[in-house]
Amino acid sequence: MSPATRMFSIALLAAACGGDTDKGTDSACIEGAAQDSVQVTVTDSLSAPLPDAVVTWNNGGEEQPCDAIGTQHLCGRDIVGTVSVTGTAEGYTPKTITVDVESDGCHAITVREALRLDAE
């Protein structure tokens, strides 16, 4: 990475922490990467993962897709506050949960949830 690119990256990370001047000097904030707000595993009633599940999230706005990585769904990046997560899968009744995501002062503290869907 060139020195110019490195400086640009540090500036972007510092700006992402925004607002509070203490955050701009916090090395964990500057050096840390954004955190997932909610990490969800979607299962059936026997706790078996549903690999074809689709998960979305919102925090009062438009539904956003979660990123599926294996059987995990990563929802939101550094979104704090009330987050609704909805899981769907063919042959199952959709389910929505609401979680409260807190901040460590710079990044979201990831909430881990299991979303159990019932067969239709």
Backbone atoms as SQL, in Angstrom:
CREATE TABLE atoms (id INTEGER PRIMARY KEY, chain TEXT, resi INTEGER, resn TEXT, atom TEXT, x REAL, y REAL, z REAL);
INSERT INTO atoms VALUES
  (1, 'A', 1, 'MET', 'N', 0.853, -1.160, 0.000),
  (2, 'A', 1, 'MET', 'CA', 0.000, 0.000, 0.000),
  (3, 'A', 1, 'MET', 'C', 0.903, 1.228, 0.000),
  (4, 'A', 2, 'SER', 'N', 0.633, 2.140, -0.880),
  (5, 'A', 2, 'SER', 'CA', 1.448, 3.355, -0.968),
  (6, 'A', 2, 'SER', 'C', 1.174, 4.249, 0.240),
  (7, 'A', 3, 'PRO', 'N', 2.128, 5.127, 0.592),
  (8, 'A', 3, 'PRO', 'CA', 1.893, 6.047, 1.718),
  (9, 'A', 3, 'PRO', 'C', 0.646, 6.911, 1.512),
  (10, 'A', 4, 'ALA', 'N', 0.400, 7.358, 0.288),
  (11, 'A', 4, 'ALA', 'CA', -0.779, 8.189, 0.027),
  (12, 'A', 4, 'ALA', 'C', -2.065, 7.392, 0.261),
  (13, 'A', 5, 'THR', 'N', -2.094, 6.145, -0.194),
  (14, 'A', 5, 'THR', 'CA', -3.264, 5.291, 0.003),
  (15, 'A', 5, 'THR', 'C', -3.463, 5.011, 1.486),
  (16, 'A', 6, 'ARG', 'N', -2.379, 4.750, 2.216),
  (17, 'A', 6, 'ARG', 'CA', -2.456, 4.489, 3.646),
  (18, 'A', 6, 'ARG', 'C', -3.042, 5.706, 4.374),
  (19, 'A', 7, 'MET', 'N', -2.563, 6.898, 4.043),
  (20, 'A', 7, 'MET', 'CA', -3.074, 8.115, 4.692),
  (21, 'A', 7, 'MET', 'C', -4.547, 8.335, 4.366),
  (22, 'A', 8, 'PHE', 'N', -4.932, 8.070, 3.119),
  (23, 'A', 8, 'PHE', 'CA', -6.329, 8.214, 2.716),
  (24, 'A', 8, 'PHE', 'C', -7.201, 7.242, 3.506),
  (25, 'A', 9, 'SER', 'N', -6.737, 6.000, 3.667),
  (26, 'A', 9, 'SER', 'CA', -7.494, 4.993, 4.412),
  (27, 'A', 9, 'SER', 'C', -7.668, 5.398, 5.861),
  (28, 'A', 10, 'ILE', 'N', -6.616, 5.924, 6.476),
  (29, 'A', 10, 'ILE', 'CA', -6.704, 6.360, 7.865),
  (30, 'A', 10, 'ILE', 'C', -7.674, 7.522, 7.994),
  (31, 'A', 11, 'ALA', 'N', -7.627, 8.440, 7.036),
  (32, 'A', 11, 'ALA', 'CA', -8.546, 9.588, 7.061),
  (33, 'A', 11, 'ALA', 'C', -9.993, 9.121, 6.942),
  (34, 'A', 12, 'LEU', 'N', -10.254, 8.135, 6.067),
  (35, 'A', 12, 'LEU', 'CA', -11.615, 7.610, 5.924),
  (36, 'A', 12, 'LEU', 'C', -12.095, 6.963, 7.212),
  (37, 'A', 13, 'LEU', 'N', -11.234, 6.171, 7.843),
  (38, 'A', 13, 'LEU', 'CA', -11.615, 5.529, 9.098),
  (39, 'A', 13, 'LEU', 'C', -11.876, 6.561, 10.185),
  (40, 'A', 14, 'ALA', 'N', -11.059, 7.584, 10.246),
  (41, 'A', 14, 'ALA', 'CA', -11.256, 8.631, 11.248),
  (42, 'A', 14, 'ALA', 'C', -12.572, 9.360, 11.007),
  (43, 'A', 15, 'ALA', 'N', -12.872, 9.645, 9.758),
  (44, 'A', 15, 'ALA', 'CA', -14.123, 10.336, 9.422),
  (45, 'A', 15, 'ALA', 'C', -15.328, 9.467, 9.743),
  (46, 'A', 16, 'ALA', 'N', -15.207, 8.162, 9.579),
  (47, 'A', 16, 'ALA', 'CA', -16.318, 7.252, 9.851),
  (48, 'A', 16, 'ALA', 'C', -16.713, 7.277, 11.320),
  (49, 'A', 17, 'CYS', 'N', -15.774, 7.564, 12.197),
  (50, 'A', 17, 'CYS', 'CA', -16.087, 7.629, 13.626),
  (51, 'A', 17, 'CYS', 'C', -16.846, 8.904, 13.941),
  (52, 'A', 18, 'GLY', 'N', -16.611, 9.959, 13.196),
  (53, 'A', 18, 'GLY', 'CA', -17.338, 11.215, 13.206),
  (54, 'A', 18, 'GLY', 'C', -17.664, 11.832, 14.546),
  (55, 'A', 19, 'GLY', 'N', -18.076, 13.086, 14.488),
  (56, 'A', 19, 'GLY', 'CA', -18.668, 13.835, 15.580),
  (57, 'A', 19, 'GLY', 'C', -17.830, 14.060, 16.817),
  (58, 'A', 20, 'ASP', 'N', -17.570, 13.064, 17.598),
  (59, 'A', 20, 'ASP', 'CA', -16.917, 13.191, 18.894),
  (60, 'A', 20, 'ASP', 'C', -15.415, 13.251, 18.705),
  (61, 'A', 21, 'THR', 'N', -14.779, 14.327, 19.162),
  (62, 'A', 21, 'THR', 'CA', -13.344, 14.483, 18.945),
  (63, 'A', 21, 'THR', 'C', -12.540, 13.417, 19.658),
  (64, 'A', 22, 'ASP', 'N', -13.055, 12.855, 20.766),
  (65, 'A', 22, 'ASP', 'CA', -12.331, 11.784, 21.443),
  (66, 'A', 22, 'ASP', 'C', -12.210, 10.561, 20.544),
  (67, 'A', 23, 'LYS', 'N', -13.218, 10.289, 19.744),
  (68, 'A', 23, 'LYS', 'CA', -13.181, 9.138, 18.844),
  (69, 'A', 23, 'LYS', 'C', -12.102, 9.303, 17.796),
  (70, 'A', 24, 'GLY', 'N', -11.843, 10.523, 17.365),
  (71, 'A', 24, 'GLY', 'CA', -10.838, 10.759, 16.335),
  (72, 'A', 24, 'GLY', 'C', -9.437, 10.429, 16.791),
  (73, 'A', 25, 'THR', 'N', -9.205, 10.382, 18.112),
  (74, 'A', 25, 'THR', 'CA', -7.875, 10.049, 18.614),
  (75, 'A', 25, 'THR', 'C', -7.813, 8.656, 19.198),
  (76, 'A', 26, 'ASP', 'N', -8.915, 7.956, 19.245),
  (77, 'A', 26, 'ASP', 'CA', -8.966, 6.599, 19.774),
  (78, 'A', 26, 'ASP', 'C', -8.397, 5.649, 18.732),
  (79, 'A', 27, 'SER', 'N', -7.248, 5.020, 19.042),
  (80, 'A', 27, 'SER', 'CA', -6.590, 4.175, 18.040),
  (81, 'A', 27, 'SER', 'C', -7.455, 2.994, 17.638),
  (82, 'A', 28, 'ALA', 'N', -8.274, 2.451, 18.560),
  (83, 'A', 28, 'ALA', 'CA', -9.153, 1.334, 18.194),
  (84, 'A', 28, 'ALA', 'C', -10.165, 1.780, 17.156),
  (85, 'A', 29, 'CYS', 'N', -10.633, 3.025, 17.265),
  (86, 'A', 29, 'CYS', 'CA', -11.613, 3.553, 16.324),
  (87, 'A', 29, 'CYS', 'C', -10.966, 3.791, 14.966),
  (88, 'A', 30, 'ILE', 'N', -9.804, 4.372, 14.956),
  (89, 'A', 30, 'ILE', 'CA', -9.129, 4.676, 13.696),
  (90, 'A', 30, 'ILE', 'C', -8.680, 3.400, 12.993),
  (91, 'A', 31, 'GLU', 'N', -8.116, 2.476, 13.755),
  (92, 'A', 31, 'GLU', 'CA', -7.558, 1.265, 13.156),
  (93, 'A', 31, 'GLU', 'C', -8.586, 0.151, 12.961),
  (94, 'A', 32, 'GLY', 'N', -9.668, 0.176, 13.720),
  (95, 'A', 32, 'GLY', 'CA', -10.654, -0.894, 13.657),
  (96, 'A', 32, 'GLY', 'C', -11.510, -0.816, 12.418),
  (97, 'A', 33, 'ALA', 'N', -12.032, -1.952, 12.043),
  (98, 'A', 33, 'ALA', 'CA', -12.955, -2.019, 10.901),
  (99, 'A', 33, 'ALA', 'C', -14.379, -1.932, 11.427),
  (100, 'A', 34, 'ALA', 'N', -15.301, -1.539, 10.567),
  (101, 'A', 34, 'ALA', 'CA', -16.714, -1.499, 10.933),
  (102, 'A', 34, 'ALA', 'C', -17.148, -2.892, 11.372),
  (103, 'A', 35, 'GLN', 'N', -18.059, -2.929, 12.326),
  (104, 'A', 35, 'GLN', 'CA', -18.550, -4.194, 12.865),
  (105, 'A', 35, 'GLN', 'C', -19.949, -4.484, 12.347),
  (106, 'A', 36, 'ASP', 'N', -20.254, -5.780, 12.195),
  (107, 'A', 36, 'ASP', 'CA', -21.614, -6.168, 11.841),
  (108, 'A', 36, 'ASP', 'C', -22.516, -5.811, 13.008),
  (109, 'A', 37, 'SER', 'N', -23.706, -5.312, 12.720),
  (110, 'A', 37, 'SER', 'CA', -24.639, -4.967, 13.785),
  (111, 'A', 37, 'SER', 'C', -25.310, -6.213, 14.341),
  (112, 'A', 38, 'VAL', 'N', -25.769, -7.093, 13.456),
  (113, 'A', 38, 'VAL', 'CA', -26.439, -8.321, 13.880),
  (114, 'A', 38, 'VAL', 'C', -25.908, -9.482, 13.049),
  (115, 'A', 39, 'GLN', 'N', -25.623, -10.590, 13.717),
  (116, 'A', 39, 'GLN', 'CA', -25.198, -11.817, 13.053),
  (117, 'A', 39, 'GLN', 'C', -26.262, -12.867, 13.355),
  (118, 'A', 40, 'VAL', 'N', -26.873, -13.410, 12.301),
  (119, 'A', 40, 'VAL', 'CA', -28.031, -14.288, 12.458),
  (120, 'A', 40, 'VAL', 'C', -27.766, -15.656, 11.825),
  (121, 'A', 41, 'THR', 'N', -28.197, -16.697, 12.541),
  (122, 'A', 41, 'THR', 'CA', -28.254, -18.049, 11.990),
  (123, 'A', 41, 'THR', 'C', -29.730, -18.398, 11.877),
  (124, 'A', 42, 'VAL', 'N', -30.181, -18.811, 10.695),
  (125, 'A', 42, 'VAL', 'CA', -31.584, -19.185, 10.494),
  (126, 'A', 42, 'VAL', 'C', -31.667, -20.706, 10.534),
  (127, 'A', 43, 'THR', 'N', -32.569, -21.211, 11.393),
  (128, 'A', 43, 'THR', 'CA', -32.706, -22.654, 11.568),
  (129, 'A', 43, 'THR', 'C', -34.164, -23.079, 11.453),
  (130, 'A', 44, 'ASP', 'N', -34.348, -24.392, 11.333),
  (131, 'A', 44, 'ASP', 'CA', -35.697, -24.949, 11.405),
  (132, 'A', 44, 'ASP', 'C', -36.021, -25.231, 12.871),
  (133, 'A', 45, 'SER', 'N', -37.160, -25.844, 13.138),
  (134, 'A', 45, 'SER', 'CA', -37.590, -26.080, 14.519),
  (135, 'A', 45, 'SER', 'C', -36.694, -27.062, 15.268),
  (136, 'A', 46, 'LEU', 'N', -35.856, -27.808, 14.542),
  (137, 'A', 46, 'LEU', 'CA', -34.926, -28.753, 15.170),
  (138, 'A', 46, 'LEU', 'C', -33.518, -28.164, 15.289),
  (139, 'A', 47, 'SER', 'N', -33.401, -26.870, 15.022),
  (140, 'A', 47, 'SER', 'CA', -32.128, -26.131, 15.086),
  (141, 'A', 47, 'SER', 'C', -31.141, -26.483, 13.966),
  (142, 'A', 48, 'ALA', 'N', -31.665, -27.103, 12.894),
  (143, 'A', 48, 'ALA', 'CA', -30.819, -27.374, 11.728),
  (144, 'A', 48, 'ALA', 'C', -30.766, -26.110, 10.866),
  (145, 'A', 49, 'PRO', 'N', -29.569, -25.668, 10.466),
  (146, 'A', 49, 'PRO', 'CA', -29.466, -24.456, 9.637),
  (147, 'A', 49, 'PRO', 'C', -30.241, -24.598, 8.332),
  (148, 'A', 50, 'LEU', 'N', -30.844, -23.490, 7.898),
  (149, 'A', 50, 'LEU', 'CA', -31.550, -23.442, 6.615),
  (150, 'A', 50, 'LEU', 'C', -30.647, -22.685, 5.638),
  (151, 'A', 51, 'PRO', 'N', -29.875, -23.412, 4.826),
  (152, 'A', 51, 'PRO', 'CA', -28.868, -22.772, 3.974),
  (153, 'A', 51, 'PRO', 'C', -29.439, -21.863, 2.890),
  (154, 'A', 52, 'ASP', 'N', -30.706, -22.032, 2.509),
  (155, 'A', 52, 'ASP', 'CA', -31.291, -21.201, 1.457),
  (156, 'A', 52, 'ASP', 'C', -32.129, -20.046, 2.012),
  (157, 'A', 53, 'ALA', 'N', -32.002, -19.785, 3.297),
  (158, 'A', 53, 'ALA', 'CA', -32.765, -18.697, 3.913),
  (159, 'A', 53, 'ALA', 'C', -32.303, -17.355, 3.360),
  (160, 'A', 54, 'VAL', 'N', -33.233, -16.425, 3.314),
  (161, 'A', 54, 'VAL', 'CA', -32.956, -15.046, 2.916),
  (162, 'A', 54, 'VAL', 'C', -33.245, -14.176, 4.131),
  (163, 'A', 55, 'VAL', 'N', -32.313, -13.299, 4.465),
  (164, 'A', 55, 'VAL', 'CA', -32.465, -12.461, 5.652),
  (165, 'A', 55, 'VAL', 'C', -32.303, -11.000, 5.248),
  (166, 'A', 56, 'THR', 'N', -33.212, -10.170, 5.769),
  (167, 'A', 56, 'THR', 'CA', -33.145, -8.732, 5.533),
  (168, 'A', 56, 'THR', 'C', -33.187, -8.022, 6.877),
  (169, 'A', 57, 'TRP', 'N', -32.790, -6.751, 6.881),
  (170, 'A', 57, 'TRP', 'CA', -32.812, -5.949, 8.096),
  (171, 'A', 57, 'TRP', 'C', -33.252, -4.534, 7.764),
  (172, 'A', 58, 'ASN', 'N', -33.713, -3.825, 8.800),
  (173, 'A', 58, 'ASN', 'CA', -33.980, -2.394, 8.658),
  (174, 'A', 58, 'ASN', 'C', -33.933, -1.765, 10.036),
  (175, 'A', 59, 'ASN', 'N', -33.706, -0.476, 10.044),
  (176, 'A', 59, 'ASN', 'CA', -33.709, 0.277, 11.306),
  (177, 'A', 59, 'ASN', 'C', -34.661, 1.463, 11.175),
  (178, 'A', 60, 'GLY', 'N', -35.831, 1.167, 10.628),
  (179, 'A', 60, 'GLY', 'CA', -36.849, 2.191, 10.465),
  (180, 'A', 60, 'GLY', 'C', -36.958, 2.684, 9.040),
  (181, 'A', 61, 'GLY', 'N', -36.096, 2.232, 8.181),
  (182, 'A', 61, 'GLY', 'CA', -36.121, 2.647, 6.783),
  (183, 'A', 61, 'GLY', 'C', -36.433, 1.479, 5.876),
  (184, 'A', 62, 'GLU', 'N', -35.873, 1.520, 4.705),
  (185, 'A', 62, 'GLU', 'CA', -36.073, 0.497, 3.692),
  (186, 'A', 62, 'GLU', 'C', -35.366, -0.803, 4.068),
  (187, 'A', 63, 'GLU', 'N', -35.985, -1.938, 3.731),
  (188, 'A', 63, 'GLU', 'CA', -35.374, -3.250, 3.972),
  (189, 'A', 63, 'GLU', 'C', -34.048, -3.338, 3.219),
  (190, 'A', 64, 'GLN', 'N', -33.040, -3.891, 3.894),
  (191, 'A', 64, 'GLN', 'CA', -31.720, -4.086, 3.292),
  (192, 'A', 64, 'GLN', 'C', -31.365, -5.562, 3.377),
  (193, 'A', 65, 'PRO', 'N', -30.690, -6.113, 2.376),
  (194, 'A', 65, 'PRO', 'CA', -30.295, -7.516, 2.453),
  (195, 'A', 65, 'PRO', 'C', -29.133, -7.710, 3.419),
  (196, 'A', 66, 'CYS', 'N', -29.129, -8.826, 4.109),
  (197, 'A', 66, 'CYS', 'CA', -27.994, -9.219, 4.932),
  (198, 'A', 66, 'CYS', 'C', -27.039, -10.015, 4.043),
  (199, 'A', 67, 'ASP', 'N', -25.770, -10.007, 4.374),
  (200, 'A', 67, 'ASP', 'CA', -24.772, -10.768, 3.626),
  (201, 'A', 67, 'ASP', 'C', -24.718, -12.184, 4.167),
  (202, 'A', 68, 'ALA', 'N', -24.936, -13.165, 3.295),
  (203, 'A', 68, 'ALA', 'CA', -24.875, -14.569, 3.697),
  (204, 'A', 68, 'ALA', 'C', -23.445, -15.079, 3.540),
  (205, 'A', 69, 'ILE', 'N', -22.927, -15.631, 4.638),
  (206, 'A', 69, 'ILE', 'CA', -21.600, -16.246, 4.623),
  (207, 'A', 69, 'ILE', 'C', -21.773, -17.604, 5.284),
  (208, 'A', 70, 'GLY', 'N', -21.812, -18.653, 4.472),
  (209, 'A', 70, 'GLY', 'CA', -22.112, -19.969, 5.009),
  (210, 'A', 70, 'GLY', 'C', -23.524, -19.959, 5.575),
  (211, 'A', 71, 'THR', 'N', -23.666, -20.358, 6.834),
  (212, 'A', 71, 'THR', 'CA', -24.981, -20.367, 7.473),
  (213, 'A', 71, 'THR', 'C', -25.224, -19.101, 8.305),
  (214, 'A', 72, 'GLN', 'N', -24.292, -18.157, 8.237),
  (215, 'A', 72, 'GLN', 'CA', -24.433, -16.896, 8.963),
  (216, 'A', 72, 'GLN', 'C', -24.931, -15.799, 8.031),
  (217, 'A', 73, 'HIS', 'N', -25.701, -14.894, 8.586),
  (218, 'A', 73, 'HIS', 'CA', -26.174, -13.730, 7.846),
  (219, 'A', 73, 'HIS', 'C', -25.726, -12.504, 8.627),
  (220, 'A', 74, 'LEU', 'N', -24.971, -11.624, 7.971),
  (221, 'A', 74, 'LEU', 'CA', -24.407, -10.440, 8.603),
  (222, 'A', 74, 'LEU', 'C', -25.238, -9.228, 8.187),
  (223, 'A', 75, 'CYS', 'N', -25.835, -8.580, 9.171),
  (224, 'A', 75, 'CYS', 'CA', -26.821, -7.536, 8.905),
  (225, 'A', 75, 'CYS', 'C', -26.356, -6.188, 9.438),
  (226, 'A', 76, 'GLY', 'N', -26.250, -5.215, 8.544),
  (227, 'A', 76, 'GLY', 'CA', -25.876, -3.862, 8.924),
  (228, 'A', 76, 'GLY', 'C', -24.407, -3.747, 9.297),
  (229, 'A', 77, 'ARG', 'N', -23.849, -2.585, 9.078),
  (230, 'A', 77, 'ARG', 'CA', -22.451, -2.311, 9.434),
  (231, 'A', 77, 'ARG', 'C', -22.443, -1.062, 10.296),
  (232, 'A', 78, 'ASP', 'N', -22.109, -1.241, 11.560),
  (233, 'A', 78, 'ASP', 'CA', -22.048, -0.152, 12.533),
  (234, 'A', 78, 'ASP', 'C', -23.372, 0.602, 12.665),
  (235, 'A', 79, 'ILE', 'N', -24.488, -0.114, 12.489),
  (236, 'A', 79, 'ILE', 'CA', -25.811, 0.450, 12.728),
  (237, 'A', 79, 'ILE', 'C', -26.139, 0.184, 14.197),
  (238, 'A', 80, 'VAL', 'N', -26.438, 1.228, 14.954),
  (239, 'A', 80, 'VAL', 'CA', -26.799, 1.065, 16.358),
  (240, 'A', 80, 'VAL', 'C', -28.246, 1.491, 16.564),
  (241, 'A', 81, 'GLY', 'N', -28.830, 1.016, 17.655),
  (242, 'A', 81, 'GLY', 'CA', -30.227, 1.300, 17.949),
  (243, 'A', 81, 'GLY', 'C', -31.076, 0.076, 17.679),
  (244, 'A', 82, 'THR', 'N', -32.349, 0.306, 17.425),
  (245, 'A', 82, 'THR', 'CA', -33.283, -0.789, 17.177),
  (246, 'A', 82, 'THR', 'C', -33.159, -1.262, 15.735),
  (247, 'A', 83, 'VAL', 'N', -32.917, -2.565, 15.580),
  (248, 'A', 83, 'VAL', 'CA', -32.780, -3.175, 14.260),
  (249, 'A', 83, 'VAL', 'C', -33.753, -4.344, 14.174),
  (250, 'A', 84, 'SER', 'N', -34.569, -4.359, 13.112),
  (251, 'A', 84, 'SER', 'CA', -35.474, -5.485, 12.857),
  (252, 'A', 84, 'SER', 'C', -34.838, -6.391, 11.812),
  (253, 'A', 85, 'VAL', 'N', -34.909, -7.697, 12.066),
  (254, 'A', 85, 'VAL', 'CA', -34.329, -8.685, 11.162),
  (255, 'A', 85, 'VAL', 'C', -35.423, -9.678, 10.795),
  (256, 'A', 86, 'THR', 'N', -35.572, -9.937, 9.491),
  (257, 'A', 86, 'THR', 'CA', -36.590, -10.863, 9.005),
  (258, 'A', 86, 'THR', 'C', -35.925, -11.998, 8.238),
  (259, 'A', 87, 'GLY', 'N', -36.305, -13.222, 8.584),
  (260, 'A', 87, 'GLY', 'CA', -35.801, -14.407, 7.885),
  (261, 'A', 87, 'GLY', 'C', -36.925, -15.094, 7.142),
  (262, 'A', 88, 'THR', 'N', -36.631, -15.525, 5.919),
  (263, 'A', 88, 'THR', 'CA', -37.595, -16.273, 5.113),
  (264, 'A', 88, 'THR', 'C', -36.887, -17.458, 4.464),
  (265, 'A', 89, 'ALA', 'N', -37.642, -18.496, 4.219),
  (266, 'A', 89, 'ALA', 'CA', -37.139, -19.665, 3.495),
  (267, 'A', 89, 'ALA', 'C', -38.347, -20.383, 2.913),
  (268, 'A', 90, 'GLU', 'N', -38.165, -20.944, 1.733),
  (269, 'A', 90, 'GLU', 'CA', -39.260, -21.652, 1.075),
  (270, 'A', 90, 'GLU', 'C', -39.757, -22.791, 1.959),
  (271, 'A', 91, 'GLY', 'N', -41.085, -22.834, 2.155),
  (272, 'A', 91, 'GLY', 'CA', -41.702, -23.879, 2.968),
  (273, 'A', 91, 'GLY', 'C', -41.780, -23.531, 4.455),
  (274, 'A', 92, 'TYR', 'N', -41.343, -22.316, 4.828),
  (275, 'A', 92, 'TYR', 'CA', -41.334, -21.896, 6.229),
  (276, 'A', 92, 'TYR', 'C', -42.063, -20.570, 6.384),
  (277, 'A', 93, 'THR', 'N', -42.619, -20.351, 7.567),
  (278, 'A', 93, 'THR', 'CA', -43.283, -19.093, 7.871),
  (279, 'A', 93, 'THR', 'C', -42.224, -18.041, 8.181),
  (280, 'A', 94, 'PRO', 'N', -42.278, -16.904, 7.505),
  (281, 'A', 94, 'PRO', 'CA', -41.302, -15.839, 7.801),
  (282, 'A', 94, 'PRO', 'C', -41.390, -15.401, 9.265),
  (283, 'A', 95, 'LYS', 'N', -40.268, -14.932, 9.789),
  (284, 'A', 95, 'LYS', 'CA', -40.240, -14.478, 11.177),
  (285, 'A', 95, 'LYS', 'C', -39.385, -13.223, 11.273),
  (286, 'A', 96, 'THR', 'N', -39.847, -12.278, 12.085),
  (287, 'A', 96, 'THR', 'CA', -39.112, -11.039, 12.322),
  (288, 'A', 96, 'THR', 'C', -38.794, -10.919, 13.807),
  (289, 'A', 97, 'ILE', 'N', -37.564, -10.530, 14.096),
  (290, 'A', 97, 'ILE', 'CA', -37.164, -10.235, 15.464),
  (291, 'A', 97, 'ILE', 'C', -36.645, -8.797, 15.516),
  (292, 'A', 98, 'THR', 'N', -36.691, -8.224, 16.690),
  (293, 'A', 98, 'THR', 'CA', -36.165, -6.876, 16.890),
  (294, 'A', 98, 'THR', 'C', -35.099, -6.949, 17.969),
  (295, 'A', 99, 'VAL', 'N', -33.943, -6.355, 17.686),
  (296, 'A', 99, 'VAL', 'CA', -32.840, -6.348, 18.648),
  (297, 'A', 99, 'VAL', 'C', -32.363, -4.920, 18.864),
  (298, 'A', 100, 'ASP', 'N', -31.772, -4.678, 20.013),
  (299, 'A', 100, 'ASP', 'CA', -31.169, -3.384, 20.313),
  (300, 'A', 100, 'ASP', 'C', -29.659, -3.537, 20.204),
  (301, 'A', 101, 'VAL', 'N', -29.067, -2.797, 19.301),
  (302, 'A', 101, 'VAL', 'CA', -27.625, -2.850, 19.074),
  (303, 'A', 101, 'VAL', 'C', -26.984, -1.651, 19.758),
  (304, 'A', 102, 'GLU', 'N', -26.004, -1.927, 20.597),
  (305, 'A', 102, 'GLU', 'CA', -25.301, -0.862, 21.304),
  (306, 'A', 102, 'GLU', 'C', -23.970, -0.560, 20.628),
  (307, 'A', 103, 'SER', 'N', -23.338, 0.515, 21.056),
  (308, 'A', 103, 'SER', 'CA', -22.047, 0.941, 20.517),
  (309, 'A', 103, 'SER', 'C', -20.992, 0.863, 21.604),
  (310, 'A', 104, 'ASP', 'N', -19.757, 0.604, 21.201),
  (311, 'A', 104, 'ASP', 'CA', -18.643, 0.657, 22.147),
  (312, 'A', 104, 'ASP', 'C', -18.013, 2.043, 22.171),
  (313, 'A', 105, 'GLY', 'N', -18.682, 2.998, 21.553),
  (314, 'A', 105, 'GLY', 'CA', -18.178, 4.359, 21.469),
  (315, 'A', 105, 'GLY', 'C', -17.657, 4.684, 20.086),
  (316, 'A', 106, 'CYS', 'N', -17.443, 3.664, 19.284),
  (317, 'A', 106, 'CYS', 'CA', -16.978, 3.863, 17.914),
  (318, 'A', 106, 'CYS', 'C', -17.702, 2.928, 16.956),
  (319, 'A', 107, 'HIS', 'N', -17.838, 1.674, 17.342),
  (320, 'A', 107, 'HIS', 'CA', -18.436, 0.659, 16.463),
  (321, 'A', 107, 'HIS', 'C', -19.616, -0.010, 17.155),
  (322, 'A', 108, 'ALA', 'N', -20.450, -0.642, 16.345),
  (323, 'A', 108, 'ALA', 'CA', -21.554, -1.439, 16.884),
  (324, 'A', 108, 'ALA', 'C', -20.985, -2.647, 17.611),
  (325, 'A', 109, 'ILE', 'N', -21.672, -3.055, 18.668),
  (326, 'A', 109, 'ILE', 'CA', -21.336, -4.302, 19.355),
  (327, 'A', 109, 'ILE', 'C', -22.252, -5.358, 18.755),
  (328, 'A', 110, 'THR', 'N', -21.683, -6.308, 18.027),
  (329, 'A', 110, 'THR', 'CA', -22.457, -7.300, 17.286),
  (330, 'A', 110, 'THR', 'C', -23.368, -8.108, 18.206),
  (331, 'A', 111, 'VAL', 'N', -24.654, -8.178, 17.825),
  (332, 'A', 111, 'VAL', 'CA', -25.638, -9.009, 18.517),
  (333, 'A', 111, 'VAL', 'C', -25.767, -10.296, 17.719),
  (334, 'A', 112, 'ARG', 'N', -25.624, -11.429, 18.390),
  (335, 'A', 112, 'ARG', 'CA', -25.741, -12.731, 17.731),
  (336, 'A', 112, 'ARG', 'C', -27.093, -13.342, 18.095),
  (337, 'A', 113, 'GLU', 'N', -27.827, -13.768, 17.052),
  (338, 'A', 113, 'GLU', 'CA', -29.173, -14.299, 17.248),
  (339, 'A', 113, 'GLU', 'C', -29.371, -15.554, 16.411),
  (340, 'A', 114, 'ALA', 'N', -30.222, -16.454, 16.912),
  (341, 'A', 114, 'ALA', 'CA', -30.702, -17.587, 16.129),
  (342, 'A', 114, 'ALA', 'C', -32.153, -17.291, 15.793),
  (343, 'A', 115, 'LEU', 'N', -32.486, -17.380, 14.525),
  (344, 'A', 115, 'LEU', 'CA', -33.836, -17.100, 14.055),
  (345, 'A', 115, 'LEU', 'C', -34.439, -18.436, 13.645),
  (346, 'A', 116, 'ARG', 'N', -35.344, -18.961, 14.462),
  (347, 'A', 116, 'ARG', 'CA', -35.937, -20.283, 14.229),
  (348, 'A', 116, 'ARG', 'C', -37.240, -20.126, 13.466),
  (349, 'A', 117, 'LEU', 'N', -37.310, -20.731, 12.267),
  (350, 'A', 117, 'LEU', 'CA', -38.524, -20.655, 11.444),
  (351, 'A', 117, 'LEU', 'C', -39.326, -21.925, 11.581),
  (352, 'A', 118, 'ASP', 'N', -40.656, -21.762, 11.595),
  (353, 'A', 118, 'ASP', 'CA', -41.561, -22.897, 11.653),
  (354, 'A', 118, 'ASP', 'C', -41.997, -23.292, 10.255),
  (355, 'A', 119, 'ALA', 'N', -42.120, -24.601, 10.008),
  (356, 'A', 119, 'ALA', 'CA', -42.599, -25.079, 8.716),
  (357, 'A', 119, 'ALA', 'C', -44.037, -24.621, 8.515),
  (358, 'A', 120, 'GLU', 'N', -44.378, -24.338, 7.232),
  (359, 'A', 120, 'GLU', 'CA', -45.748, -23.898, 6.917),
  (360, 'A', 120, 'GLU', 'C', -46.722, -25.035, 7.031);
